[in-house]
Amino acid sequence: MGTEREIEAIVRAKVEWAEKLKKKAPDKVMAQVPKEFKTDSEISIEQVYTPVEVEGQDYLSELGFPGNYPFTRGVQPDMYRGRLWTMRQYAGFGTAVETNTRFKYLLEQGQMGLSVAFDLVTQIGYNSDHPLAQGEVGKVGVAIDSLEDMETLFAGIPLGKVSTSMTINAPAAVLLAMYIAVAEKQGVEQAKLSGTIQNDILKEYMARGTYIFPPTPSMRLITDTFQYCTEHLPNWNTISISGYHIREAGSSAVQEVAFTLADGISYVQAAVDVGLEVDQFAPRLSFFFNAHSNFFEEIAKFRAARRIWARIMKERFMAQSPKSWMLRFHTQTAGCTLTAQQPEVNIMRVAFQALSAVLGGTQSLHTNAWDEALALPTQESALLALRTQQVIGYETGVTDTVDPLGGSYFLEKLTNEIEEGVWAYLNKIDELGGAVRAIELGFPQKEIQTSAYRYQMDIERQTKTVVGVNKFQAEEKPPQGLLKVDPVVEAQQKQRLASLYQKRNQKDIEYSLTKLKKAAQGTENLMPYILDSVRIYATLGEICDVLREVFGEYRQEKAL
């Protein structure tokens, strides 16, 4: 970054500048300035940054050019100059009919891809008529019980022309099979389908809780999906390794990247262990990160994550293809930062968080609606969230050059420090025996809990300001016009299921589920058996119950 003489001159000048500033500033003013500034990951922030802070950094090996290893500055040479990120708004509520209507509306307004939110009942592999489903059907996403619901969900939407992301984990193989079956009915070949299933079970044990089966059979389902998609769905992203929910649970930015990449290492190793070639499946791995409120830390986080993953894939797994080294990711703005107090302020929070994701080089983006701290988004608030992305993409000019903040002394130093913190966690997890063993020991859970507690205490002590919550409060009227899911949705789903049971061929269902059970007891790939069952309208709950019988159910132990 400069000759030794130039560096020494900058150091001297910085000391002189700081002394002069200290003499000029009145004691009264200095007393009000915090003694130390830190990011949310507890990284100290200096008053000013110079080339000294990034002295010794080799440009080509640590930054390089966009589209080149180690991809610090982006995975594509042109990034958004050639094509904007995919504007993929997450949607799903009530019945498949209602969600289908919302999908079509968002596509008409310029959304580029679909992202499906499933209700809690679907996420944990039960039908809507299960006793545990009472009061939850359609509440936090769309209820999907069978191929019949999936057909309704995508009615009138050509699956060969749209990319679809599905936030589903434990029963991901079943929902993917339903999607394939719908495409077949539309006359679309599997090879022409593009999209993503989240399919990330390790973070469920760590941070979210919508697991079904123990880790070992869960990992089998994931590697079975990898193998099937490698052969039949070459354009499908077989997993979205998710830091988003880790961050929502209270982790820091460093922990979010570290625990996400540790999970990624486990998935890659599991696939290699069952005989898959790393360069066959690695290019279809994708990631999912949170865009939180600490603007520069978030941008640096994305850049550091790309650089670390590139090195992991190239040096640890010996991947040969540059596509295997690329960390491609979807981003969603931080739901946990949205406030019920003065909820319109959330519009600004979301805009700045989205901007950090774009400046950090995301491949696709969901912007939260301002009313999501209170309810599912209305059509109007969902449209405003989409318009936020469109303003960033088409009006601000931040897409005109690749990595516009690259070279900032502060940003490069912060990127380096985040990377150091992530490697420290990854080395610790390796010492414990990998991500699965670390989860069994409760290590990441405890780290996340500690971080969440510290963050909350900072808010309560007012050392961290949240506008409208612990400062700048105001009296407010209750918001009007929030979206509410009609309780009749549950009755409608149960009635729909009862009708399905009557008209399908029960003998065929029993035969298909018996074959699935036998395959689960052995070592065959389960995807073809799940797909056969789905095609004849076996339900999500029936398929998951067969797997529960063979695999058992996971019970969370107390974290250490």
ABEGO torsion letter per residue (X at the ends): XEBAAAAAAAAAAAAAAAAAAAAABBAAAAAABBABBBBAAGBBBBABBBAAAABGBBAAAAAEBBGBOAGAAEABAAEAAABBBBBBBBBEBEBAAAAAAAAAAAAAAGBABBBBBBBAAAAAGBBAABAAABGABGAAEBBBABAAAAAAAABGBBAAABBBBBBBBAAAAAAAAAAAAAAAAAGBBAAABBEBBAGBAAAAAAAAGBBABBAAAAAAAAAAAAAAAAAABAABBABBBBAAAAAAAGBBAAAAAAAAAAAAAAAAAAAAAAGBBAAAAAAABBBBBBBBABAAAAAAAAAAAAAAAAAAAAAAAGBABAAAABBBBBBBBBAAABBABGAAAAAAAAAAAAAAAAAAGBABBBBBBAAAAABBBBAAAAAAAAAAAAAAAAAAGAAABBGAABGBAAAAAAAAAAAAAAAAAAAAAAAAGEAAAAAAAGAAAAAAAAAAAAAAAAAAAGABBBBGAABGBBBBBBBBGBBBBBAAAAAAAAAAAAAAAAABBAAAAAAAAAAAAAAAABABBAAAAAAAAAAAGBBAAAAAAAAAAAAEBBBBBBBX
